[in-house]
């Protein structure tokens, strides 16, 4: 596999996953009542538990995004 192809792959992974993170975080922070109401249609959960779950998943997604998308892309850009 060519390094340019790998760099392009990680660039698009970073763009797509970064955009997904921004949209997800924007919904959680801008419309928390709407998100809670839409999710509790399928699963019954308390508001406090919902907040813990959402913030935990946002934190986990951010760490995984940084480690698995952004860092490899920056390293490949810096090396090649």
PDB file of N, CA, C and O in Angstrom:
ATOM      1  N   UNK A   1       0.845  -1.178   0.000  1.00  0.00           N
ATOM      2  CA  UNK A   1       0.000   0.000   0.000  1.00  0.00           C
ATOM      3  C   UNK A   1       0.889   1.239   0.000  1.00  0.00           C
ATOM      4  O   UNK A   1       1.859   1.320   0.754  1.00  0.00           O
ATOM      5  N   UNK A   2       0.558   2.169  -0.826  1.00  0.00           N
ATOM      6  CA  UNK A   2       1.308   3.415  -0.956  1.00  0.00           C
ATOM      7  C   UNK A   2       1.025   4.332   0.244  1.00  0.00           C
ATOM      8  O   UNK A   2      -0.097   4.373   0.749  1.00  0.00           O
ATOM      9  N   UNK A   3       2.031   5.048   0.685  1.00  0.00           N
ATOM     10  CA  UNK A   3       1.866   5.946   1.837  1.00  0.00           C
ATOM     11  C   UNK A   3       0.886   7.082   1.538  1.00  0.00           C
ATOM     12  O   UNK A   3       0.188   7.552   2.436  1.00  0.00           O
ATOM     13  N   UNK A   4       0.835   7.517   0.292  1.00  0.00           N
ATOM     14  CA  UNK A   4      -0.106   8.579  -0.067  1.00  0.00           C
ATOM     15  C   UNK A   4      -1.557   8.102   0.067  1.00  0.00           C
ATOM     16  O   UNK A   4      -2.427   8.853   0.507  1.00  0.00           O
ATOM     17  N   UNK A   5      -1.802   6.858  -0.315  1.00  0.00           N
ATOM     18  CA  UNK A   5      -3.142   6.297  -0.173  1.00  0.00           C
ATOM     19  C   UNK A   5      -3.510   6.170   1.302  1.00  0.00           C
ATOM     20  O   UNK A   5      -4.635   6.480   1.694  1.00  0.00           O
ATOM     21  N   UNK A   6      -2.567   5.718   2.112  1.00  0.00           N
ATOM     22  CA  UNK A   6      -2.811   5.583   3.542  1.00  0.00           C
ATOM     23  C   UNK A   6      -3.051   6.942   4.198  1.00  0.00           C
ATOM     24  O   UNK A   6      -3.917   7.076   5.062  1.00  0.00           O
ATOM     25  N   UNK A   7      -2.286   7.940   3.788  1.00  0.00           N
ATOM     26  CA  UNK A   7      -2.481   9.290   4.316  1.00  0.00           C
ATOM     27  C   UNK A   7      -3.853   9.832   3.921  1.00  0.00           C
ATOM     28  O   UNK A   7      -4.540  10.439   4.742  1.00  0.00           O
ATOM     29  N   UNK A   8      -4.247   9.618   2.686  1.00  0.00           N
ATOM     30  CA  UNK A   8      -5.567  10.059   2.230  1.00  0.00           C
ATOM     31  C   UNK A   8      -6.678   9.340   2.983  1.00  0.00           C
ATOM     32  O   UNK A   8      -7.684   9.951   3.342  1.00  0.00           O
ATOM     33  N   UNK A   9      -6.498   8.044   3.223  1.00  0.00           N
ATOM     34  CA  UNK A   9      -7.482   7.279   3.982  1.00  0.00           C
ATOM     35  C   UNK A   9      -7.672   7.866   5.381  1.00  0.00           C
ATOM     36  O   UNK A   9      -8.803   8.084   5.815  1.00  0.00           O
ATOM     37  N   UNK A  10      -6.565   8.122   6.088  1.00  0.00           N
ATOM     38  CA  UNK A  10      -6.671   8.680   7.438  1.00  0.00           C
ATOM     39  C   UNK A  10      -7.190  10.117   7.421  1.00  0.00           C
ATOM     40  O   UNK A  10      -7.845  10.547   8.371  1.00  0.00           O
ATOM     41  N   UNK A  11      -6.908  10.850   6.368  1.00  0.00           N
ATOM     42  CA  UNK A  11      -7.452  12.196   6.266  1.00  0.00           C
ATOM     43  C   UNK A  11      -8.985  12.142   6.204  1.00  0.00           C
ATOM     44  O   UNK A  11      -9.663  12.886   6.913  1.00  0.00           O
ATOM     45  N   UNK A  12      -9.525  11.260   5.354  1.00  0.00           N
ATOM     46  CA  UNK A  12     -10.979  11.160   5.231  1.00  0.00           C
ATOM     47  C   UNK A  12     -11.606  10.562   6.484  1.00  0.00           C
ATOM     48  O   UNK A  12     -12.710  10.955   6.862  1.00  0.00           O
ATOM     49  N   UNK A  13     -10.931   9.627   7.134  1.00  0.00           N
ATOM     50  CA  UNK A  13     -11.427   9.099   8.409  1.00  0.00           C
ATOM     51  C   UNK A  13     -11.501  10.207   9.448  1.00  0.00           C
ATOM     52  O   UNK A  13     -12.467  10.284  10.206  1.00  0.00           O
ATOM     53  N   UNK A  14     -10.487  11.065   9.488  1.00  0.00           N
ATOM     54  CA  UNK A  14     -10.469  12.177  10.433  1.00  0.00           C
ATOM     55  C   UNK A  14     -11.591  13.156  10.141  1.00  0.00           C
ATOM     56  O   UNK A  14     -12.266  13.613  11.063  1.00  0.00           O
ATOM     57  N   UNK A  15     -11.798  13.481   8.892  1.00  0.00           N
ATOM     58  CA  UNK A  15     -12.851  14.433   8.522  1.00  0.00           C
ATOM     59  C   UNK A  15     -14.241  13.868   8.863  1.00  0.00           C
ATOM     60  O   UNK A  15     -15.065  14.557   9.463  1.00  0.00           O
ATOM     61  N   UNK A  16     -14.487  12.625   8.479  1.00  0.00           N
ATOM     62  CA  UNK A  16     -15.801  12.029   8.703  1.00  0.00           C
ATOM     63  C   UNK A  16     -16.080  11.848  10.195  1.00  0.00           C
ATOM     64  O   UNK A  16     -17.145  12.237  10.676  1.00  0.00           O
ATOM     65  N   UNK A  17     -15.140  11.267  10.923  1.00  0.00           N
ATOM     66  CA  UNK A  17     -15.359  11.026  12.351  1.00  0.00           C
ATOM     67  C   UNK A  17     -15.347  12.320  13.156  1.00  0.00           C
ATOM     68  O   UNK A  17     -16.077  12.434  14.140  1.00  0.00           O
ATOM     69  N   UNK A  18     -14.537  13.293  12.760  1.00  0.00           N
ATOM     70  CA  UNK A  18     -14.565  14.594  13.424  1.00  0.00           C
ATOM     71  C   UNK A  18     -15.893  15.303  13.216  1.00  0.00           C
ATOM     72  O   UNK A  18     -16.424  15.925  14.137  1.00  0.00           O
ATOM     73  N   UNK A  19     -16.422  15.209  12.018  1.00  0.00           N
ATOM     74  CA  UNK A  19     -17.735  15.802  11.737  1.00  0.00           C
ATOM     75  C   UNK A  19     -18.831  15.115  12.534  1.00  0.00           C
ATOM     76  O   UNK A  19     -19.721  15.773  13.073  1.00  0.00           O
ATOM     77  N   UNK A  20     -18.766  13.797  12.608  1.00  0.00           N
ATOM     78  CA  UNK A  20     -19.739  13.046  13.391  1.00  0.00           C
ATOM     79  C   UNK A  20     -19.679  13.446  14.861  1.00  0.00           C
ATOM     80  O   UNK A  20     -20.717  13.613  15.501  1.00  0.00           O
ATOM     81  N   UNK A  21     -18.477  13.599  15.397  1.00  0.00           N
ATOM     82  CA  UNK A  21     -18.317  14.020  16.787  1.00  0.00           C
ATOM     83  C   UNK A  21     -18.889  15.417  17.017  1.00  0.00           C
ATOM     84  O   UNK A  21     -19.567  15.647  18.018  1.00  0.00           O
ATOM     85  N   UNK A  22     -18.627  16.340  16.116  1.00  0.00           N
ATOM     86  CA  UNK A  22     -19.133  17.713  16.255  1.00  0.00           C
ATOM     87  C   UNK A  22     -20.659  17.736  16.204  1.00  0.00           C
ATOM     88  O   UNK A  22     -21.292  18.430  17.000  1.00  0.00           O
ATOM     89  N   UNK A  23     -21.254  16.989  15.279  1.00  0.00           N
ATOM     90  CA  UNK A  23     -22.714  16.944  15.178  1.00  0.00           C
ATOM     91  C   UNK A  23     -23.310  16.326  16.440  1.00  0.00           C
ATOM     92  O   UNK A  23     -24.275  16.855  16.993  1.00  0.00           O
ATOM     93  N   UNK A  24     -22.748  15.218  16.893  1.00  0.00           N
ATOM     94  CA  UNK A  24     -23.248  14.533  18.073  1.00  0.00           C
ATOM     95  C   UNK A  24     -23.156  15.429  19.306  1.00  0.00           C
ATOM     96  O   UNK A  24     -24.120  15.558  20.060  1.00  0.00           O
ATOM     97  N   UNK A  25     -21.989  16.049  19.508  1.00  0.00           N
ATOM     98  CA  UNK A  25     -21.811  16.935  20.663  1.00  0.00           C
ATOM     99  C   UNK A  25     -22.723  18.152  20.563  1.00  0.00           C
ATOM    100  O   UNK A  25     -23.245  18.610  21.579  1.00  0.00           O
ATOM    101  N   UNK A  26     -22.923  18.679  19.371  1.00  0.00           N
ATOM    102  CA  UNK A  26     -23.808  19.833  19.191  1.00  0.00           C
ATOM    103  C   UNK A  26     -25.236  19.498  19.588  1.00  0.00           C
ATOM    104  O   UNK A  26     -25.897  20.290  20.261  1.00  0.00           O
ATOM    105  N   UNK A  27     -25.720  18.323  19.175  1.00  0.00           N
ATOM    106  CA  UNK A  27     -27.066  17.920  19.564  1.00  0.00           C
ATOM    107  C   UNK A  27     -27.181  17.735  21.068  1.00  0.00           C
ATOM    108  O   UNK A  27     -28.171  18.147  21.673  1.00  0.00           O
ATOM    109  N   UNK A  28     -26.180  17.121  21.670  1.00  0.00           N
ATOM    110  CA  UNK A  28     -26.225  16.859  23.109  1.00  0.00           C
ATOM    111  C   UNK A  28     -26.223  18.166  23.896  1.00  0.00           C
ATOM    112  O   UNK A  28     -26.940  18.284  24.890  1.00  0.00           O
ATOM    113  N   UNK A  29     -25.436  19.142  23.470  1.00  0.00           N
ATOM    114  CA  UNK A  29     -25.322  20.393  24.219  1.00  0.00           C
ATOM    115  C   UNK A  29     -26.408  21.407  23.855  1.00  0.00           C
ATOM    116  O   UNK A  29     -26.813  22.198  24.707  1.00  0.00           O
ATOM    117  N   UNK A  30     -26.883  21.399  22.622  1.00  0.00           N
ATOM    118  CA  UNK A  30     -27.868  22.395  22.198  1.00  0.00           C
ATOM    119  C   UNK A  30     -29.304  21.954  22.493  1.00  0.00           C
ATOM    120  O   UNK A  30     -30.134  22.775  22.884  1.00  0.00           O
ATOM    121  N   UNK A  31     -29.594  20.700  22.313  1.00  0.00           N
ATOM    122  CA  UNK A  31     -30.962  20.183  22.467  1.00  0.00           C
ATOM    123  C   UNK A  31     -30.981  18.943  23.369  1.00  0.00           C
ATOM    124  O   UNK A  31     -31.411  17.881  22.919  1.00  0.00           O
ATOM    125  N   UNK A  32     -30.536  19.040  24.611  1.00  0.00           N
ATOM    126  CA  UNK A  32     -30.474  17.833  25.449  1.00  0.00           C
ATOM    127  C   UNK A  32     -31.846  17.229  25.746  1.00  0.00           C
ATOM    128  O   UNK A  32     -31.975  16.008  25.831  1.00  0.00           O
ATOM    129  N   UNK A  33     -32.871  18.067  25.904  1.00  0.00           N
ATOM    130  CA  UNK A  33     -34.218  17.537  26.182  1.00  0.00           C
ATOM    131  C   UNK A  33     -34.778  16.781  24.986  1.00  0.00           C
ATOM    132  O   UNK A  33     -35.425  15.747  25.152  1.00  0.00           O
ATOM    133  N   UNK A  34     -34.533  17.287  23.788  1.00  0.00           N
ATOM    134  CA  UNK A  34     -35.009  16.628  22.579  1.00  0.00           C
ATOM    135  C   UNK A  34     -34.311  15.278  22.393  1.00  0.00           C
ATOM    136  O   UNK A  34     -34.957  14.288  22.051  1.00  0.00           O
ATOM    137  N   UNK A  35     -32.994  15.237  22.619  1.00  0.00           N
ATOM    138  CA  UNK A  35     -32.251  13.983  22.481  1.00  0.00           C
ATOM    139  C   UNK A  35     -32.732  12.977  23.516  1.00  0.00           C
ATOM    140  O   UNK A  35     -32.933  11.804  23.202  1.00  0.00           O
ATOM    141  N   UNK A  36     -32.916  13.434  24.746  1.00  0.00           N
ATOM    142  CA  UNK A  36     -33.398  12.535  25.801  1.00  0.00           C
ATOM    143  C   UNK A  36     -34.785  11.997  25.463  1.00  0.00           C
ATOM    144  O   UNK A  36     -35.041  10.802  25.616  1.00  0.00           O
ATOM    145  N   UNK A  37     -35.670  12.858  25.012  1.00  0.00           N
ATOM    146  CA  UNK A  37     -37.027  12.425  24.671  1.00  0.00           C
ATOM    147  C   UNK A  37     -37.019  11.443  23.501  1.00  0.00           C
ATOM    148  O   UNK A  37     -37.778  10.473  23.501  1.00  0.00           O
ATOM    149  N   UNK A  38     -36.176  11.685  22.517  1.00  0.00           N
ATOM    150  CA  UNK A  38     -36.150  10.789  21.358  1.00  0.00           C
ATOM    151  C   UNK A  38     -35.555   9.422  21.707  1.00  0.00           C
ATOM    152  O   UNK A  38     -35.952   8.412  21.125  1.00  0.00           O
ATOM    153  N   UNK A  39     -34.621   9.379  22.637  1.00  0.00           N
ATOM    154  CA  UNK A  39     -33.998   8.108  22.998  1.00  0.00           C
ATOM    155  C   UNK A  39     -34.813   7.303  23.990  1.00  0.00           C
ATOM    156  O   UNK A  39     -34.749   6.073  23.988  1.00  0.00           O
ATOM    157  N   UNK A  40     -35.578   7.973  24.836  1.00  0.00           N
ATOM    158  CA  UNK A  40     -36.365   7.233  25.826  1.00  0.00           C
ATOM    159  C   UNK A  40     -37.640   6.638  25.232  1.00  0.00           C
ATOM    160  O   UNK A  40     -38.403   5.988  25.946  1.00  0.00           O
ATOM    161  N   UNK A  41     -37.877   6.844  23.973  1.00  0.00           N
ATOM    162  CA  UNK A  41     -38.992   6.154  23.318  1.00  0.00           C
ATOM    163  C   UNK A  41     -38.732   4.647  23.260  1.00  0.00           C
ATOM    164  O   UNK A  41     -39.662   3.845  23.353  1.00  0.00           O
ATOM    165  N   UNK A  42     -37.456   4.270  23.106  1.00  0.00           N
ATOM    166  CA  UNK A  42     -37.090   2.867  22.959  1.00  0.00           C
ATOM    167  C   UNK A  42     -36.588   2.253  24.263  1.00  0.00           C
ATOM    168  O   UNK A  42     -36.830   1.077  24.533  1.00  0.00           O
ATOM    169  N   UNK A  43     -35.891   3.046  25.064  1.00  0.00           N
ATOM    170  CA  UNK A  43     -35.279   2.531  26.291  1.00  0.00           C
ATOM    171  C   UNK A  43     -35.681   3.429  27.448  1.00  0.00           C
ATOM    172  O   UNK A  43     -35.545   4.650  27.373  1.00  0.00           O
ATOM    173  N   UNK A  44     -36.171   2.825  28.510  1.00  0.00           N
ATOM    174  CA  UNK A  44     -36.513   3.586  29.694  1.00  0.00           C
ATOM    175  C   UNK A  44     -35.261   3.763  30.547  1.00  0.00           C
ATOM    176  O   UNK A  44     -34.664   2.787  30.999  1.00  0.00           O
ATOM    177  N   UNK A  45     -34.870   5.020  30.761  1.00  0.00           N
ATOM    178  CA  UNK A  45     -33.660   5.331  31.510  1.00  0.00           C
ATOM    179  C   UNK A  45     -33.871   6.670  32.206  1.00  0.00           C
ATOM    180  O   UNK A  45     -34.540   7.560  31.680  1.00  0.00           O
ATOM    181  N   UNK A  46     -33.297   6.798  33.380  1.00  0.00           N
ATOM    182  CA  UNK A  46     -33.437   8.069  34.098  1.00  0.00           C
ATOM    183  C   UNK A  46     -32.590   9.146  33.428  1.00  0.00           C
ATOM    184  O   UNK A  46     -31.647   8.843  32.696  1.00  0.00           O
ATOM    185  N   UNK A  47     -32.931  10.391  33.681  1.00  0.00           N
ATOM    186  CA  UNK A  47     -32.215  11.510  33.062  1.00  0.00           C
ATOM    187  C   UNK A  47     -30.753  11.546  33.516  1.00  0.00           C
ATOM    188  O   UNK A  47     -29.864  11.829  32.713  1.00  0.00           O
ATOM    189  N   UNK A  48     -30.501  11.265  34.785  1.00  0.00           N
ATOM    190  CA  UNK A  48     -29.133  11.279  35.304  1.00  0.00           C
ATOM    191  C   UNK A  48     -28.292  10.184  34.644  1.00  0.00           C
ATOM    192  O   UNK A  48     -27.144  10.421  34.268  1.00  0.00           O
ATOM    193  N   UNK A  49     -28.857   9.005  34.508  1.00  0.00           N
ATOM    194  CA  UNK A  49     -28.147   7.908  33.849  1.00  0.00           C
ATOM    195  C   UNK A  49     -27.904   8.222  32.378  1.00  0.00           C
ATOM    196  O   UNK A  49     -26.841   7.919  31.837  1.00  0.00           O
ATOM    197  N   UNK A  50     -28.890   8.826  31.743  1.00  0.00           N
ATOM    198  CA  UNK A  50     -28.741   9.209  30.335  1.00  0.00           C
ATOM    199  C   UNK A  50     -27.590  10.190  30.161  1.00  0.00           C
ATOM    200  O   UNK A  50     -26.784  10.051  29.241  1.00  0.00           O
ATOM    201  N   UNK A  51     -27.515  11.190  31.051  1.00  0.00           N
ATOM    202  CA  UNK A  51     -26.422  12.166  30.960  1.00  0.00           C
ATOM    203  C   UNK A  51     -25.067  11.504  31.145  1.00  0.00           C
ATOM    204  O   UNK A  51     -24.120  11.819  30.424  1.00  0.00           O
ATOM    205  N   UNK A  52     -24.965  10.592  32.100  1.00  0.00           N
ATOM    206  CA  UNK A  52     -23.697   9.893  32.333  1.00  0.00           C
ATOM    207  C   UNK A  52     -23.317   9.070  31.104  1.00  0.00           C
ATOM    208  O   UNK A  52     -22.159   9.073  30.685  1.00  0.00           O
ATOM    209  N   UNK A  53     -24.279   8.375  30.535  1.00  0.00           N
ATOM    210  CA  UNK A  53     -24.003   7.542  29.364  1.00  0.00           C
ATOM    211  C   UNK A  53     -23.572   8.405  28.176  1.00  0.00           C
ATOM    212  O   UNK A  53     -22.591   8.084  27.505  1.00  0.00           O
ATOM    213  N   UNK A  54     -24.283   9.479  27.914  1.00  0.00           N
ATOM    214  CA  UNK A  54     -23.950  10.326  26.771  1.00  0.00           C
ATOM    215  C   UNK A  54     -22.573  10.974  26.920  1.00  0.00           C
ATOM    216  O   UNK A  54     -21.787  10.973  25.972  1.00  0.00           O
ATOM    217  N   UNK A  55     -22.276  11.520  28.084  1.00  0.00           N
ATOM    218  CA  UNK A  55     -20.976  12.154  28.280  1.00  0.00           C
ATOM    219  C   UNK A  55     -19.855  11.128  28.280  1.00  0.00           C
ATOM    220  O   UNK A  55     -18.747  11.423  27.832  1.00  0.00           O
ATOM    221  N   UNK A  56     -20.126   9.925  28.777  1.00  0.00           N
ATOM    222  CA  UNK A  56     -19.114   8.867  28.736  1.00  0.00           C
ATOM    223  C   UNK A  56     -18.824   8.454  27.301  1.00  0.00           C
ATOM    224  O   UNK A  56     -17.666   8.305  26.911  1.00  0.00           O
ATOM    225  N   UNK A  57     -19.887   8.269  26.513  1.00  0.00           N
ATOM    226  CA  UNK A  57     -19.679   7.905  25.110  1.00  0.00           C
ATOM    227  C   UNK A  57     -18.998   9.016  24.323  1.00  0.00           C
ATOM    228  O   UNK A  57     -18.168   8.739  23.458  1.00  0.00           O
ATOM    229  N   UNK A  58     -19.335  10.264  24.610  1.00  0.00           N
ATOM    230  CA  UNK A  58     -18.642  11.372  23.945  1.00  0.00           C
ATOM    231  C   UNK A  58     -17.156  11.373  24.284  1.00  0.00           C
ATOM    232  O   UNK A  58     -16.314  11.568  23.407  1.00  0.00           O
ATOM    233  N   UNK A  59     -16.840  11.157  25.548  1.00  0.00           N
ATOM    234  CA  UNK A  59     -15.441  11.107  25.955  1.00  0.00           C
ATOM    235  C   UNK A  59     -14.701   9.946  25.327  1.00  0.00           C
ATOM    236  O   UNK A  59     -13.575  10.109  24.856  1.00  0.00           O
ATOM    237  N   UNK A  60     -15.321   8.770  25.313  1.00  0.00           N
ATOM    238  CA  UNK A  60     -14.701   7.600  24.696  1.00  0.00           C
ATOM    239  C   UNK A  60     -14.507   7.808  23.197  1.00  0.00           C
ATOM    240  O   UNK A  60     -13.452   7.478  22.654  1.00  0.00           O
ATOM    241  N   UNK A  61     -15.517   8.351  22.534  1.00  0.00           N
ATOM    242  CA  UNK A  61     -15.424   8.608  21.101  1.00  0.00           C
ATOM    243  C   UNK A  61     -14.301   9.602  20.806  1.00  0.00           C
ATOM    244  O   UNK A  61     -13.563   9.439  19.834  1.00  0.00           O
ATOM    245  N   UNK A  62     -14.174  10.634  21.649  1.00  0.00           N
ATOM    246  CA  UNK A  62     -13.134  11.635  21.432  1.00  0.00           C
ATOM    247  C   UNK A  62     -11.746  11.019  21.571  1.00  0.00           C
ATOM    248  O   UNK A  62     -10.867  11.281  20.751  1.00  0.00           O
ATOM    249  N   UNK A  63     -11.545  10.205  22.601  1.00  0.00           N
ATOM    250  CA  UNK A  63     -10.237   9.572  22.802  1.00  0.00           C
ATOM    251  C   UNK A  63      -9.917   8.630  21.645  1.00  0.00           C
ATOM    252  O   UNK A  63      -8.805   8.649  21.118  1.00  0.00           O
ATOM    253  N   UNK A  64     -10.880   7.811  21.252  1.00  0.00           N
ATOM    254  CA  UNK A  64     -10.653   6.893  20.132  1.00  0.00           C
ATOM    255  C   UNK A  64     -10.437   7.640  18.820  1.00  0.00           C
ATOM    256  O   UNK A  64      -9.617   7.235  17.996  1.00  0.00           O
ATOM    257  N   UNK A  65     -11.172   8.725  18.632  1.00  0.00           N
ATOM    258  CA  UNK A  65     -10.988   9.549  17.433  1.00  0.00           C
ATOM    259  C   UNK A  65      -9.571  10.104  17.378  1.00  0.00           C
ATOM    260  O   UNK A  65      -8.919  10.054  16.336  1.00  0.00           O
ATOM    261  N   UNK A  66      -9.100  10.629  18.492  1.00  0.00           N
ATOM    262  CA  UNK A  66      -7.750  11.188  18.517  1.00  0.00           C
ATOM    263  C   UNK A  66      -6.694  10.116  18.287  1.00  0.00           C
ATOM    264  O   UNK A  66      -5.763  10.317  17.507  1.00  0.00           O
ATOM    265  N   UNK A  67      -6.832   8.978  18.960  1.00  0.00           N
ATOM    266  CA  UNK A  67      -5.819   7.929  18.868  1.00  0.00           C
ATOM    267  C   UNK A  67      -5.832   7.187  17.537  1.00  0.00           C
ATOM    268  O   UNK A  67      -4.773   6.858  17.003  1.00  0.00           O
ATOM    269  N   UNK A  68      -7.009   6.924  17.002  1.00  0.00           N
ATOM    270  CA  UNK A  68      -7.105   6.054  15.832  1.00  0.00           C
ATOM    271  C   UNK A  68      -7.269   6.788  14.507  1.00  0.00           C
ATOM    272  O   UNK A  68      -7.151   6.172  13.448  1.00  0.00           O
ATOM    273  N   UNK A  69      -7.540   8.092  14.546  1.00  0.00           N
ATOM    274  CA  UNK A  69      -7.736   8.838  13.307  1.00  0.00           C
ATOM    275  C   UNK A  69      -6.769  10.003  13.175  1.00  0.00           C
ATOM    276  O   UNK A  69      -5.988  10.067  12.225  1.00  0.00           O
ATOM    277  N   UNK A  70      -6.822  10.915  14.123  1.00  0.00           N
ATOM    278  CA  UNK A  70      -6.065  12.149  13.999  1.00  0.00           C
ATOM    279  C   UNK A  70      -4.554  11.942  14.156  1.00  0.00           C
ATOM    280  O   UNK A  70      -3.776  12.457  13.352  1.00  0.00           O
ATOM    281  N   UNK A  71      -4.139  11.205  15.168  1.00  0.00           N
ATOM    282  CA  UNK A  71      -2.703  10.993  15.386  1.00  0.00           C
ATOM    283  C   UNK A  71      -2.048  10.265  14.214  1.00  0.00           C
ATOM    284  O   UNK A  71      -1.002  10.718  13.748  1.00  0.00           O
ATOM    285  N   UNK A  72      -2.612   9.153  13.708  1.00  0.00           N
ATOM    286  CA  UNK A  72      -1.979   8.518  12.541  1.00  0.00           C
ATOM    287  C   UNK A  72      -1.917   9.449  11.323  1.00  0.00           C
ATOM    288  O   UNK A  72      -0.930   9.450  10.586  1.00  0.00           O
ATOM    289  N   UNK A  73      -2.969  10.234  11.121  1.00  0.00           N
ATOM    290  CA  UNK A  73      -2.961  11.163   9.993  1.00  0.00           C
ATOM    291  C   UNK A  73      -1.856  12.209  10.146  1.00  0.00           C
ATOM    292  O   UNK A  73      -1.120  12.475   9.197  1.00  0.00           O
ATOM    293  N   UNK A  74      -1.737  12.801  11.334  1.00  0.00           N
ATOM    294  CA  UNK A  74      -0.700  13.811  11.547  1.00  0.00           C
ATOM    295  C   UNK A  74       0.698  13.229  11.432  1.00  0.00           C
ATOM    296  O   UNK A  74       1.595  13.880  10.897  1.00  0.00           O
ATOM    297  N   UNK A  75       0.895  12.025  11.919  1.00  0.00           N
ATOM    298  CA  UNK A  75       2.211  11.374  11.802  1.00  0.00           C
ATOM    299  C   UNK A  75       2.550  11.107  10.342  1.00  0.00           C
ATOM    300  O   UNK A  75       3.674  11.355   9.906  1.00  0.00           O
ATOM    301  N   UNK A  76       1.584  10.604   9.591  1.00  0.00           N
ATOM    302  CA  UNK A  76       1.843  10.332   8.171  1.00  0.00           C
ATOM    303  C   UNK A  76       2.093  11.630   7.408  1.00  0.00           C
ATOM    304  O   UNK A  76       2.947  11.669   6.523  1.00  0.00           O
ATOM    305  N   UNK A  77       1.363  12.684   7.738  1.00  0.00           N
ATOM    306  CA  UNK A  77       1.595  13.971   7.094  1.00  0.00           C
ATOM    307  C   UNK A  77       2.980  14.507   7.427  1.00  0.00           C
ATOM    308  O   UNK A  77       3.666  15.074   6.577  1.00  0.00           O
ATOM    309  N   UNK A  78       3.372  14.318   8.670  1.00  0.00           N
ATOM    310  CA  UNK A  78       4.668  14.842   9.103  1.00  0.00           C
ATOM    311  C   UNK A  78       5.827  14.047   8.507  1.00  0.00           C
ATOM    312  O   UNK A  78       6.861  14.625   8.171  1.00  0.00           O
ATOM    313  N   UNK A  79       5.667  12.731   8.371  1.00  0.00           N
ATOM    314  CA  UNK A  79       6.745  11.878   7.860  1.00  0.00           C
ATOM    315  C   UNK A  79       6.844  11.894   6.349  1.00  0.00           C
ATOM    316  O   UNK A  79       7.941  11.806   5.799  1.00  0.00           O
ATOM    317  N   UNK A  80       5.704  12.005   5.665  1.00  0.00           N
ATOM    318  CA  UNK A  80       5.748  11.877   4.199  1.00  0.00           C
ATOM    319  C   UNK A  80       5.172  13.095   3.568  1.00  0.00           C
ATOM    320  O   UNK A  80       5.115  13.187   2.342  1.00  0.00           O
TER     321      UNK A  80
END
